[in-house]
């Protein structure tokens, strides 16, 4: 182990799980931004020493933060999404960026299936029905099955493809929308998202976030999905026009939605809480012990590779 004064200085924008903090501490001087009472003063005081940022997907690193760190050379993101990182500002400075792809793909796909079943089979409502004693007064109303349905996947990258594989066991038909058709996929490609929604019984959003996909699932797409259609979003809150979705749920323009992500999380729109046709999750698709340990390890591996002059494992920019 190197002497404490020689450890590379890393700015952390938010805490990691304790096992990751304990693994990082012996090798790096960690500057805990979330604990600072005056963030600007804290950054100014430590800026000359900081070589790397260790951030989380939802916290990112904006242009102001990047610009305040003259020695910054690496941004390591705990998460696959980099839409909260100003990649253009990083590129302008020659700052490398890494993320944690692949290790969370399976968990996100699993939760998408779970949300679809929970939504369509109304599993939370059924649990409440039993607990309330209502079952003694009569059977619960009928629900909608998943198997045999048409499932549209919006975004057919790692998670979308893995989700399609998971869903084959439900004997569903699968279609997808992306910037282009995949030559390696037998699934049906839809160049027009509204056409995919019109075809689908269930629409699952697995897109990356960012300006290119902001509000792509809009009021027109939701109208095309229709009053018998269901929506699941495990991507980013920005990919769905949230006011349009709330309106569609309030007026039963669609049958229901299950959401792991929101526009203003965790301070979500209060109207979500009054809807009985929406299933809510706290952005927890990758929230398993196994995946979070793998994500933390990949962040540490990228930091170690950078500071020892080795190739980065998962470079984004």
Secondary structure per residue as TSV (DSSP state, phi and psi in degrees):
chain	resnum	aa	ss	phi	psi
A	1	X	-	360.0	137.9
A	2	X	-	-75.7	159.3
A	3	X	-	-64.1	147.2
A	4	X	G	-53.0	-38.7
A	5	X	G	-68.4	-20.0
A	6	X	G	-94.3	-4.0
A	7	X	S	-69.6	138.3
A	8	X	E	-59.2	144.5
A	9	X	E	-92.0	126.9
A	10	X	E	-126.4	127.3
A	11	X	E	-88.5	125.2
A	12	X	E	-106.2	123.8
A	13	X	S	-79.6	-20.7
A	14	X	S	-161.7	162.2
A	15	X	-	-71.6	150.5
A	16	X	-	-101.6	168.7
A	17	X	-	-54.1	152.3
A	18	X	H	-57.2	-36.0
A	19	X	H	-64.2	-31.7
A	20	X	H	-75.2	-40.7
A	21	X	H	-59.8	-42.9
A	22	X	H	-65.6	-34.7
A	23	X	H	-75.0	-30.4
A	24	X	H	-78.5	-37.0
A	25	X	H	-55.0	-42.1
A	26	X	T	-67.0	-20.4
A	27	X	T	-107.0	-16.4
A	28	X	E	-137.7	150.3
A	29	X	E	-86.1	110.2
A	30	X	E	-96.7	125.8
A	31	X	E	-105.0	112.5
A	32	X	E	-91.9	92.7
A	33	X	G	-62.4	-35.3
A	34	X	G	-67.3	-16.6
A	35	X	G	-91.7	-8.0
A	36	X	-	-75.2	131.9
A	37	X	S	-72.8	-37.8
A	38	X	S	-119.8	96.8
A	39	X	H	-62.0	-42.5
A	40	X	H	-62.4	-44.4
A	41	X	H	-66.1	-39.0
A	42	X	H	-61.4	-47.7
A	43	X	H	-63.2	-44.9
A	44	X	H	-60.6	-37.6
A	45	X	H	-68.5	-37.2
A	46	X	H	-102.2	-7.8
A	47	X	G	-52.0	-41.6
A	48	X	G	-62.4	-18.9
A	49	X	G	-101.4	-19.3
A	50	X	E	-77.8	122.1
A	51	X	E	-103.8	-23.1
A	52	X	E	-142.6	151.7
A	53	X	E	-111.2	131.5
A	54	X	E	-109.1	111.7
A	55	X	E	-123.1	-178.5
A	56	X	E	-119.1	159.4
A	57	X	T	-55.6	-41.0
A	58	X	T	-80.7	-17.5
A	59	X	T	-91.8	-40.1
A	60	X	-	60.5	-153.1
A	61	X	B	-158.6	112.1
A	62	X	-	-87.2	176.3
A	63	X	H	-62.6	-35.6
A	64	X	H	-63.5	-45.0
A	65	X	H	-65.3	-45.0
A	66	X	H	-60.3	-42.8
A	67	X	H	-67.2	-22.7
A	68	X	T	-83.5	-4.2
A	69	X	-	-119.5	91.0
A	70	X	T	-66.3	-23.6
A	71	X	T	-99.1	4.6
A	72	X	-	-63.5	133.1
A	73	X	-	-133.3	-12.2
A	74	X	E	-146.6	137.7
A	75	X	E	-119.6	113.0
A	76	X	E	-104.2	118.4
A	77	X	E	-103.2	126.6
A	78	X	E	-85.5	88.9
A	79	X	S	144.3	161.0
A	80	X	S	-87.0	-31.7
A	81	X	-	-76.2	132.4
A	82	X	-	-118.3	16.9
A	83	X	T	-68.5	-18.8
A	84	X	T	-89.8	0.8
A	85	X	B	-101.4	131.0
A	86	X	-	-78.6	89.6
A	87	X	H	-65.5	-33.3
A	88	X	H	-64.9	-43.6
A	89	X	H	-63.4	-38.0
A	90	X	H	-65.5	-45.1
A	91	X	H	-61.5	-40.3
A	92	X	H	-59.9	-29.6
A	93	X	H	-98.2	-1.9
A	94	X	T	72.2	25.0
A	95	X	-	-85.6	129.7
A	96	X	E	-80.1	150.1
A	97	X	E	-131.1	135.3
A	98	X	E	-127.2	158.8
A	99	X	-	-137.7	-167.7
A	100	X	-	-126.5	67.2
A	101	X	-	-74.8	171.1
A	102	X	S	71.3	-47.5
A	103	X	T	-65.7	-21.2
A	104	X	T	-106.7	-2.0
A	105	X	H	-57.1	-48.9
A	106	X	H	-63.0	-40.6
A	107	X	H	-66.0	-40.4
A	108	X	H	-65.7	-42.8
A	109	X	H	-62.5	-40.9
A	110	X	H	-60.6	-45.9
A	111	X	H	-66.3	-35.5
A	112	X	H	-58.9	-42.0
A	113	X	H	-65.1	-44.2
A	114	X	H	-60.8	-41.5
A	115	X	H	-65.8	-40.4
A	116	X	H	-60.9	-45.4
A	117	X	H	-66.7	-43.9
A	118	X	H	-60.9	-38.7
A	119	X	H	-73.0	-52.5
A	120	X	H	-73.6	-36.8
A	121	X	T	-89.2	-2.7
A	122	X	T	54.2	48.5
A	123	X	H	-62.7	-46.5
A	124	X	H	-60.9	-39.5
A	125	X	H	-66.2	-36.1
A	126	X	H	-67.7	-39.3
A	127	X	H	-60.9	-46.1
A	128	X	H	-63.6	-34.0
A	129	X	H	-62.7	-42.5
A	130	X	H	-69.3	-47.5
A	131	X	H	-62.8	-31.9
A	132	X	T	-77.9	-12.8
A	133	X	T	86.9	1.8
A	134	X	G	-65.3	-26.0
A	135	X	G	-59.6	-34.8
A	136	X	G	-64.3	-20.0
A	137	X	G	-93.2	-7.9
A	138	X	S	151.3	162.5
A	139	X	-	-70.9	149.7
A	140	X	-	-68.1	154.3
A	141	X	-	-65.4	164.3
A	142	X	-	-74.7	156.7
A	143	X	-	-124.0	-171.9
A	144	X	-	-111.9	137.3
A	145	X	-	-85.1	159.6
A	146	X	-	-94.3	-42.4
A	147	X	T	-63.7	143.4
A	148	X	T	82.0	-0.4
A	149	X	-	-85.3	172.7
A	150	X	E	-97.6	122.4
A	151	X	E	-115.0	122.7
A	152	X	E	-100.7	130.1
A	153	X	E	-110.4	122.1
A	154	X	E	-98.9	104.0
A	155	X	-	102.5	111.3
A	156	X	-	-120.2	52.0
A	157	X	S	-91.4	-147.2
A	158	X	H	-55.7	-50.4
A	159	X	H	-70.2	-42.5
A	160	X	H	-60.1	-43.7
A	161	X	H	-66.1	-42.1
A	162	X	H	-65.0	-39.9
A	163	X	H	-61.6	-42.8
A	164	X	H	-58.2	-41.3
A	165	X	H	-63.1	-43.9
A	166	X	H	-59.8	-40.6
A	167	X	H	-76.4	-14.8
A	168	X	G	-60.1	-27.5
A	169	X	G	-70.6	-10.9
A	170	X	G	-97.8	7.9
A	171	X	T	55.6	40.5
A	172	X	-	-93.4	161.0
A	173	X	E	-91.7	138.7
A	174	X	E	-121.2	131.8
A	175	X	E	-126.6	163.1
A	176	X	E	-149.3	157.7
A	177	X	E	-125.0	135.4
A	178	X	-	-157.7	-176.7
A	179	X	S	-65.9	-24.4
A	180	X	S	-158.1	159.6
A	181	X	-	-70.9	148.5
A	182	X	-	-94.2	124.2
A	183	X	T	-67.3	-22.0
A	184	X	T	-93.4	8.1
A	185	X	-	-117.3	136.2
A	186	X	-	-84.7	-4.9
A	187	X	S	-73.7	157.3
A	188	X	E	-75.6	128.6
A	189	X	E	-96.4	136.7
A	190	X	-	-119.6	115.9
A	191	X	S	-70.8	-26.7
A	192	X	S	-105.8	122.0
A	193	X	H	-65.8	-39.9
A	194	X	H	-62.7	-36.0
A	195	X	H	-65.9	-38.7
A	196	X	H	-63.4	-43.8
A	197	X	H	-61.5	-41.8
A	198	X	H	-62.9	-34.3
A	199	X	H	-76.0	-27.7
A	200	X	-	-87.4	147.8
A	201	X	S	-89.5	-31.2
A	202	X	E	-135.2	129.3
A	203	X	E	-114.5	123.0
A	204	X	E	-116.3	125.5
A	205	X	E	-98.9	120.1
A	206	X	-	-128.0	23.3
A	207	X	-	-70.1	157.0
A	208	X	-	-72.4	153.5
A	209	X	-	-82.0	-174.6
A	210	X	S	117.2	172.7
A	211	X	G	-58.1	-34.6
A	212	X	G	-67.6	-24.9
A	213	X	G	-114.5	5.9
A	214	X	T	-62.6	123.7
A	215	X	T	64.1	23.2
A	216	X	-	-66.1	-33.2
A	217	X	B	-88.4	92.6
A	218	X	-	-107.8	-170.8
A	219	X	H	-60.6	-36.6
A	220	X	H	-65.0	-41.4
A	221	X	H	-65.5	-41.7
A	222	X	H	-66.8	-38.7
A	223	X	H	-62.5	-38.5
A	224	X	H	-67.1	-35.1
A	225	X	H	-62.3	-41.8
A	226	X	-	87.9	170.6
A	227	X	T	-67.6	-14.1
A	228	X	T	-105.4	4.9
A	229	X	-	-96.7	151.1
A	230	X	E	-119.5	149.8
A	231	X	E	-124.3	135.1
A	232	X	E	-124.6	131.8
A	233	X	E	-124.1	113.9
A	234	X	-	-121.0	23.7
A	235	X	S	-101.5	-96.9
A	236	X	-	-137.2	148.2
A	237	X	G	-60.4	-26.6
A	238	X	G	-69.4	-19.3
A	239	X	G	-75.8	-16.9
A	240	X	B	-114.4	135.7
A	241	X	-	-70.9	98.6
A	242	X	H	-63.4	-45.1
A	243	X	H	-58.9	-38.1
A	244	X	H	-66.1	-38.0
A	245	X	H	-68.4	-43.4
A	246	X	H	-59.2	-44.1
A	247	X	H	-61.2	-42.3
A	248	X	H	-64.2	-36.9
A	249	X	H	-72.9	-39.6
A	250	X	H	-64.1	-38.4
A	251	X	T	-99.1	9.7
A	252	X	T	58.2	30.6
A	253	X	S	-66.0	-30.2
A	254	X	S	-123.5	164.3
A	255	X	S	-76.7	-34.4
A	256	X	E	176.9	169.3
A	257	X	E	-143.9	150.3
A	258	X	E	-127.5	125.2
A	259	X	E	-128.8	130.4
A	260	X	S	-103.4	-7.6
A	261	X	-	-138.6	152.4
A	262	X	-	-143.9	163.8
A	263	X	T	-63.8	-44.7
A	264	X	T	-122.2	41.7
A	265	X	T	-68.7	147.0
A	266	X	T	-86.5	2.5
A	267	X	S	-89.5	72.4
A	268	X	-	-77.4	161.1
A	269	X	-	-58.4	127.5
A	270	X	G	-61.1	-22.1
A	271	X	G	-64.7	-24.5
A	272	X	G	-58.6	-35.8
A	273	X	G	-71.5	-17.7
A	274	X	G	-96.8	2.8
A	275	X	-	-97.3	133.0
A	276	X	S	-97.2	1.7
A	277	X	S	-114.9	28.9
A	278	X	E	-135.4	139.9
A	279	X	E	-110.6	123.9
A	280	X	E	-110.9	138.4
A	281	X	-	-132.7	151.5
A	282	X	-	-90.8	55.5
A	283	X	S	46.4	64.3
A	284	X	-	-127.0	19.9
A	285	X	T	-60.6	-36.0
A	286	X	T	-96.0	12.5
A	287	X	-	-83.9	53.1
A	288	X	S	-110.8	153.6
A	289	X	H	-57.1	-44.1
A	290	X	H	-62.6	-47.0
A	291	X	H	-71.0	-41.8
A	292	X	H	-64.2	-34.4
A	293	X	H	-65.6	-40.9
A	294	X	H	-67.3	-37.1
A	295	X	H	-63.7	-46.0
A	296	X	H	-62.5	-39.8
A	297	X	H	-62.6	-39.4
A	298	X	H	-69.0	-37.8
A	299	X	H	-59.4	-47.8
A	300	X	H	-63.8	-38.8
A	301	X	H	-64.8	-38.9
A	302	X	H	-67.9	-41.0
A	303	X	H	-61.2	-45.9
A	304	X	H	-63.2	-42.9
A	305	X	H	-60.6	-43.4
A	306	X	H	-63.4	-48.0
A	307	X	H	-77.1	-10.4
A	308	X	T	-108.2	8.5
A	309	X	T	75.3	22.7
A	310	X	-	-98.2	162.8
A	311	X	-	-62.7	140.2
A	312	X	-	-67.0	145.3
A	313	X	S	-77.1	-42.7
A	314	X	S	-134.6	69.3
A	315	X	B	-73.2	140.9
A	316	X	-	-103.2	-41.5
A	317	X	-	-147.7	360.0
